[in-house]
């Protein structure tokens, strides 16, 4: 069994309220969950208007498949024009851990 996690540190565009922030972050989280069947949520900077951290996790029996899913998730978030991807932290836990 392999477990992979990603943490995206995001700078949001022209966002002036927490309500506007939710309207940007929620669709990204929902698309990650729908397209790739991962667990995803906003996990940090909840009280800041223009910053967000989205975390996701997924489990697979195949390391190659897990890497592919994580790569696709990263490309999806990086390709969103309404956010600037500041950093990505990837963790991979295999059977030897």
C-alpha positions as CSV (number, residue, x, y, z in Angstrom):
1,X,0.0,0.0,0.0
2,X,1.2,3.5,-0.9
3,X,0.0,6.8,0.5
4,X,0.7,10.1,-1.3
5,X,0.0,13.6,-0.1
6,X,0.2,17.1,-1.6
7,X,0.1,20.4,0.1
8,X,-0.5,23.5,-2.2
9,X,0.4,26.9,-0.9
10,X,-1.7,29.4,-2.9
11,X,-1.8,33.1,-3.4
12,X,-5.3,34.1,-4.5
13,X,-5.9,36.9,-7.1
14,X,-8.2,39.9,-6.5
15,X,-9.9,38.5,-3.4
16,X,-11.3,41.0,-0.8
17,X,-13.3,38.9,1.6
18,X,-13.4,35.4,3.1
19,X,-16.6,34.8,1.1
20,X,-14.8,35.6,-2.2
21,X,-12.0,33.3,-1.0
22,X,-14.4,30.4,-0.5
23,X,-15.8,31.0,-4.1
24,X,-12.2,30.4,-5.4
25,X,-11.0,27.6,-3.1
26,X,-14.1,25.4,-3.0
27,X,-14.3,24.7,-6.8
28,X,-10.7,23.7,-6.8
29,X,-11.2,21.3,-3.9
30,X,-14.4,19.9,-5.5
31,X,-12.7,19.4,-8.9
32,X,-9.8,17.5,-7.3
33,X,-12.2,15.3,-5.4
34,X,-14.4,14.7,-8.5
35,X,-11.8,14.1,-11.1
36,X,-9.2,12.2,-9.1
37,X,-11.1,10.6,-6.2
38,X,-8.7,12.1,-3.7
39,X,-9.5,13.5,-0.2
40,X,-8.9,17.2,-0.3
41,X,-9.6,20.2,1.9
42,X,-8.4,23.7,2.7
43,X,-6.1,23.1,5.7
44,X,-4.4,26.4,6.6
45,X,-4.6,30.2,6.3
46,X,-8.3,30.1,6.8
47,X,-8.5,33.6,8.3
48,X,-6.4,35.2,5.5
49,X,-8.2,36.6,2.4
50,X,-5.5,36.1,-0.2
51,X,-3.7,32.9,1.0
52,X,-4.9,29.3,1.1
53,X,-3.3,25.9,1.7
54,X,-5.1,23.0,0.1
55,X,-4.1,19.5,1.2
56,X,-4.9,16.2,-0.4
57,X,-4.2,12.6,0.2
58,X,-4.7,9.4,-1.8
59,X,-4.0,5.7,-1.4
60,X,-3.1,3.1,-4.0
61,X,-1.7,-0.4,-4.3
62,X,0.6,0.7,-7.2
63,X,3.3,3.3,-6.7
64,X,3.2,4.3,-10.4
65,X,-0.5,5.0,-10.4
66,X,-0.1,7.0,-7.2
67,X,2.6,9.2,-8.7
68,X,0.5,9.7,-11.8
69,X,-2.5,10.8,-9.8
70,X,-0.4,13.3,-7.7
71,X,1.2,14.7,-10.9
72,X,-2.3,15.2,-12.5
73,X,-3.5,17.0,-9.3
74,X,-0.5,19.2,-9.3
75,X,-1.0,20.2,-12.9
76,X,-4.7,20.9,-12.3
77,X,-3.9,23.4,-9.5
78,X,-1.0,24.9,-11.3
79,X,-3.1,25.5,-14.3
80,X,-5.8,27.5,-12.5
81,X,-5.6,31.1,-13.6
82,X,-7.2,32.6,-10.5
83,X,-4.5,31.4,-8.2
84,X,-0.7,31.6,-8.1
85,X,1.0,28.4,-6.9
86,X,3.7,29.4,-4.4
87,X,4.9,26.0,-3.4
88,X,4.0,22.3,-3.5
89,X,5.0,19.8,-0.8
90,X,4.8,16.2,-1.8
91,X,5.1,13.2,0.5
92,X,5.1,9.6,-0.5
93,X,4.8,6.8,2.0
94,X,5.6,3.3,0.8
95,X,5.6,-0.2,2.3
96,X,9.1,0.3,3.7
97,X,8.0,3.2,6.0
